[in-house]
Amino acid sequence: MSWLPSNDPEPGDKRSCDALELVIIPRVRDLGGFEVRRALPSGKRQMVGPFIFFDQMGPVQFMAGQGMDVRPHPHIGLATATYLFDGRVMHRDSEGNIMEIKPGALNLMTAGRGIAHSERTPQSARRGNEGMFGIQSWIALPEAHEETAPSFQHFDAASLPIIEAGGTRARIIAGSAFGKKSPVGVLSEWFYAEVMLEPGASAPLDPDHEERDIYVVEGEIDIAGETFEGPRLLIFRPNDPITVRATRTARLMFLGGNAMEGRRYIWWNFVSSRRERIEQAKEDWKTGRFKPVPDETEFIPLPEK
């Protein structure tokens, strides 16, 4: 996905519990044919753990012949994590990786020193009225790995651990949660899980992660007597035990990890601990020094500002 800044919406009634540090209402952006709801970065918080970008894509129902077409664009200093609830996305990148992403699978592309990719609705999905609904997040890389070689991992839904009990169903996408560990390779300590709750069911948010939050995708939850509807990003203080209970069927994303060792600069699709590295990446994309994405003739030009 490609990023440009926009202003945060103003929240309505402030809701809080003792352990709750911040509530972020995602701002809505139109990417041409579908909307995204962006929770990170916000004016109040840049990152939670290494998560520096968090976009909800859709839900959207495409008409026959239509779909998502994000032309080739570049990244440095981050990993993109794409996870779908519905629909399909075809990933192509400049390292030659081609993968159709399906619901419940994780696509993790590590940009490191530089990669370009495109994201499009597959041709086979454009024949009917197929929808799309999911999350794309960016994971900032530790300083020691910002210039690592670009790489790609894909794990289908069947390969990611699932926990089911008492109306709760959780898939461990990355890192460790609920006593299970994902097979996904990571370059820093972070975790990511999809949690489905039936009405009245509950789930704990482990206190052993340095920074953590819950993104309410849809439905409504109760935390310490306060209710929160989706979409909302709830950021919690460290060390406090949290229990989430669904007041109606809810889909949640649990995420977080260790704080970065310093701030990150973010401009367009580039993330780095050094301003000068951002400037170099701008020039590299403008002058065509990024490797091209095979079989793609289009690209997104460098923004003017």
PEGI-V197421 format. One record per pair of residues at least 4 apart in sequence whose ideal C-beta (glycine too) atoms are under 7 Angstrom apart, sorted by the first residue. I is the first residue (numbers start at 1). J is the second residue. If there is no record, write none. Layout:
i->I j->J
i->I j->J
//
This chain:
i->1 j->55
i->1 j->70
i->1 j->119
i->1 j->136
i->2 j->70
i->2 j->73
i->2 j->269
i->2 j->300
i->3 j->53
i->3 j->268
i->3 j->269
i->4 j->268
i->4 j->303
i->6 j->27
i->6 j->29
i->7 j->27
i->8 j->27
i->8 j->42
i->8 j->43
i->9 j->25
i->9 j->27
i->11 j->23
i->11 j->25
i->15 j->23
i->15 j->226
i->15 j->228
i->16 j->20
i->16 j->226
i->17 j->223
i->17 j->224
i->17 j->226
i->18 j->224
i->19 j->236
i->19 j->237
i->19 j->240
i->19 j->242
i->20 j->234
i->20 j->236
i->21 j->235
i->21 j->236
i->21 j->237
i->22 j->44
i->22 j->45
i->22 j->235
i->23 j->232
i->23 j->234
i->24 j->39
i->24 j->42
i->24 j->44
i->24 j->45
i->24 j->233
i->25 j->232
i->26 j->37
i->26 j->38
i->26 j->39
i->26 j->56
i->26 j->231
i->26 j->233
i->27 j->38
i->28 j->35
i->28 j->37
i->29 j->35
i->29 j->36
i->29 j->38
i->30 j->35
i->31 j->36
i->33 j->66
i->33 j->68
i->34 j->57
i->34 j->58
i->34 j->60
i->34 j->68
i->34 j->132
i->36 j->55
i->36 j->56
i->36 j->57
i->37 j->56
i->37 j->231
i->38 j->55
i->39 j->54
i->39 j->215
i->39 j->233
i->40 j->45
i->40 j->47
i->40 j->48
i->40 j->51
i->40 j->52
i->40 j->53
i->40 j->54
i->41 j->46
i->41 j->52
i->41 j->53
i->41 j->266
i->45 j->235
i->46 j->52
i->46 j->264
i->47 j->51
i->47 j->52
i->47 j->140
i->47 j->260
i->47 j->264
i->48 j->211
i->48 j->213
i->48 j->235
i->48 j->255
i->48 j->256
i->49 j->190
i->49 j->210
i->49 j->211
i->49 j->256
i->49 j->257
i->49 j->258
i->49 j->259
i->50 j->139
i->50 j->140
i->50 j->188
i->50 j->190
i->50 j->257
i->50 j->260
i->51 j->137
i->51 j->139
i->51 j->255
i->52 j->78
i->52 j->138
i->52 j->140
i->52 j->264
i->52 j->266
i->52 j->271
i->53 j->137
i->53 j->138
i->54 j->137
i->54 j->215
i->54 j->233
i->55 j->135
i->55 j->136
i->56 j->135
i->56 j->217
i->56 j->231
i->57 j->132
i->57 j->133
i->57 j->134
i->57 j->135
i->57 j->136
i->58 j->131
i->58 j->132
i->58 j->133
i->58 j->134
i->59 j->86
i->59 j->131
i->59 j->133
i->60 j->131
i->60 j->132
i->61 j->129
i->61 j->131
i->62 j->66
i->62 j->67
i->62 j->121
i->62 j->129
i->62 j->130
i->62 j->131
i->62 j->132
i->63 j->129
i->64 j->126
i->64 j->127
i->64 j->128
i->64 j->129
i->65 j->126
i->66 j->126
i->67 j->120
i->67 j->121
i->67 j->125
i->67 j->126
i->68 j->89
i->68 j->119
i->68 j->120
i->68 j->121
i->68 j->132
i->69 j->120
i->70 j->118
i->70 j->119
i->70 j->120
i->71 j->118
i->71 j->298
i->71 j->299
i->71 j->300
i->72 j->116
i->72 j->117
i->72 j->118
i->72 j->293
i->72 j->296
i->72 j->298
i->72 j->299
i->72 j->300
i->73 j->116
i->73 j->269
i->73 j->299
i->73 j->300
i->74 j->114
i->74 j->116
i->74 j->269
i->74 j->281
i->74 j->285
i->74 j->290
i->75 j->80
i->75 j->111
i->75 j->115
i->75 j->269
i->75 j->270
i->76 j->111
i->76 j->113
i->76 j->114
i->76 j->270
i->76 j->271
i->76 j->272
i->76 j->281
i->77 j->111
i->77 j->140
i->77 j->141
i->77 j->146
i->77 j->270
i->77 j->271
i->77 j->272
i->78 j->111
i->78 j->138
i->78 j->139
i->78 j->140
i->78 j->141
i->78 j->271
i->79 j->108
i->79 j->109
i->79 j->110
i->79 j->111
i->79 j->139
i->79 j->141
i->80 j->109
i->80 j->136
i->80 j->138
i->81 j->106
i->81 j->108
i->81 j->137
i->81 j->139
i->81 j->192
i->82 j->89
i->82 j->101
i->82 j->107
i->82 j->134
i->82 j->136
i->83 j->106
i->83 j->134
i->83 j->135
i->83 j->173
i->84 j->89
i->84 j->101
i->84 j->102
i->84 j->103
i->84 j->133
i->84 j->134
i->85 j->103
i->85 j->133
i->85 j->134
i->86 j->103
i->86 j->131
i->86 j->132
i->86 j->133
i->87 j->125
i->87 j->130
i->87 j->131
i->87 j->132
i->87 j->133
i->88 j->100
i->88 j->101
i->88 j->102
i->88 j->121
i->88 j->122
i->88 j->125
i->89 j->101
i->89 j->119
i->89 j->121
i->90 j->100
i->90 j->120
i->90 j->122
i->91 j->97
i->91 j->99
i->91 j->101
i->91 j->107
i->91 j->117
i->91 j->119
i->92 j->98
i->92 j->117
i->92 j->118
i->92 j->293
i->92 j->295
i->92 j->296
i->93 j->97
i->93 j->109
i->93 j->115
i->93 j->116
i->93 j->117
i->93 j->152
i->93 j->293
i->94 j->115
i->94 j->116
i->94 j->117
i->94 j->290
i->94 j->291
i->94 j->292
i->94 j->293
i->95 j->115
i->95 j->150
i->95 j->152
i->96 j->294
i->97 j->152
i->99 j->107
i->99 j->154
i->100 j->122
i->101 j->105
i->101 j->107
i->103 j->157
i->104 j->157
i->104 j->171
i->105 j->154
i->105 j->155
i->105 j->156
i->105 j->157
i->106 j->155
i->106 j->160
i->106 j->173
i->106 j->174
i->106 j->184
i->107 j->154
i->108 j->153
i->108 j->184
i->109 j->115
i->109 j->117
i->109 j->152
i->110 j->148
i->110 j->150
i->110 j->151
i->111 j->115
i->111 j->150
i->112 j->141
i->112 j->145
i->112 j->147
i->112 j->148
i->112 j->149
i->112 j->150
i->113 j->147
i->113 j->148
i->113 j->149
i->113 j->150
i->114 j->150
i->114 j->281
i->114 j->284
i->114 j->290
i->115 j->150
i->116 j->290
i->116 j->291
i->116 j->292
i->116 j->293
i->117 j->293
i->118 j->293
i->118 j->296
i->121 j->125
i->121 j->126
i->121 j->132
i->125 j->130
i->135 j->253
i->138 j->271
i->139 j->190
i->140 j->260
i->140 j->264
i->140 j->271
i->141 j->145
i->141 j->146
i->141 j->187
i->142 j->187
i->142 j->188
i->142 j->261
i->143 j->261
i->143 j->273
i->145 j->187
i->146 j->272
i->146 j->273
i->153 j->184
i->153 j->185
i->155 j->159
i->155 j->160
i->155 j->183
i->155 j->184
i->159 j->183
i->160 j->171
i->160 j->172
i->160 j->173
i->160 j->182
i->161 j->172
i->161 j->180
i->161 j->182
i->162 j->169
i->162 j->170
i->162 j->171
i->163 j->170
i->163 j->178
i->163 j->180
i->164 j->168
i->164 j->169
i->166 j->201
i->167 j->197
i->167 j->198
i->167 j->200
i->167 j->201
i->168 j->195
i->168 j->197
i->168 j->201
i->168 j->203
i->169 j->196
i->170 j->178
i->170 j->193
i->170 j->194
i->170 j->195
i->170 j->203
i->171 j->193
i->171 j->194
i->172 j->177
i->172 j->178
i->172 j->180
i->172 j->181
i->172 j->182
i->172 j->193
i->173 j->182
i->173 j->192
i->173 j->193
i->173 j->194
i->174 j->182
i->174 j->184
i->174 j->186
i->174 j->190
i->174 j->191
i->174 j->192
i->175 j->182
i->175 j->186
i->175 j->190
i->175 j->191
i->175 j->192
i->175 j->257
i->176 j->180
i->176 j->181
i->176 j->191
i->177 j->191
i->177 j->193
i->177 j->206
i->177 j->254
i->186 j->190
i->188 j->257
i->188 j->258
i->189 j->257
i->189 j->258
i->190 j->256
i->190 j->257
i->191 j->209
i->191 j->255
i->191 j->256
i->191 j->257
i->192 j->255
i->193 j->254
i->194 j->253
i->195 j->203
i->195 j->252
i->195 j->254
i->196 j->251
i->197 j->201
i->197 j->203
i->197 j->246
i->197 j->250
i->197 j->252
i->198 j->246
i->198 j->249
i->199 j->246
i->199 j->247
i->199 j->248
i->199 j->249
i->200 j->246
i->201 j->246
i->202 j->243
i->202 j->244
i->202 j->245
i->203 j->244
i->204 j->241
i->204 j->242
i->204 j->243
i->205 j->212
i->205 j->214
i->205 j->236
i->205 j->242
i->205 j->244
i->205 j->254
i->207 j->239
i->207 j->240
i->207 j->241
i->209 j->256
i->209 j->257
i->210 j->238
i->210 j->257
i->210 j->258
i->210 j->259
i->211 j->238
i->211 j->256
i->211 j->257
i->211 j->259
i->212 j->236
i->212 j->256
i->213 j->233
i->213 j->234
i->213 j->235
i->213 j->236
i->213 j->255
i->213 j->256
i->214 j->234
i->214 j->244
i->214 j->252
i->214 j->254
i->215 j->233
i->215 j->252
i->215 j->253
i->215 j->255
i->216 j->221
i->216 j->228
i->216 j->229
i->216 j->230
i->216 j->231
i->216 j->232
i->216 j->234
i->216 j->250
i->216 j->252
i->217 j->230
i->217 j->231
i->217 j->251
i->217 j->252
i->217 j->253
i->218 j->230
i->218 j->250
i->218 j->251
i->219 j->230
i->219 j->246
i->219 j->248
i->219 j->249
i->219 j->250
i->219 j->251
i->220 j->227
i->220 j->228
i->220 j->229
i->220 j->247
i->220 j->248
i->220 j->250
i->221 j->227
i->221 j->228
i->221 j->244
i->221 j->245
i->221 j->246
i->221 j->247
i->221 j->250
i->221 j->252
i->222 j->226
i->222 j->227
i->222 j->245
i->222 j->247
i->223 j->228
i->223 j->242
i->223 j->244
i->227 j->247
i->228 j->232
i->228 j->234
i->236 j->240
i->236 j->242
i->244 j->252
i->246 j->250
i->260 j->264
i->262 j->273
i->264 j->271
i->264 j->272
i->264 j->273
i->265 j->272
i->265 j->275
i->265 j->278
i->266 j->271
i->267 j->278
i->268 j->303
i->270 j->278
i->270 j->281
i->272 j->277
i->272 j->278
i->275 j->279
i->276 j->280
i->277 j->281
i->278 j->282
i->279 j->283
i->280 j->284
i->281 j->285
i->282 j->286
i->282 j->302
i->283 j->287
i->284 j->289
i->284 j->290
i->285 j->290
i->285 j->302
i->286 j->302
i->292 j->296
//
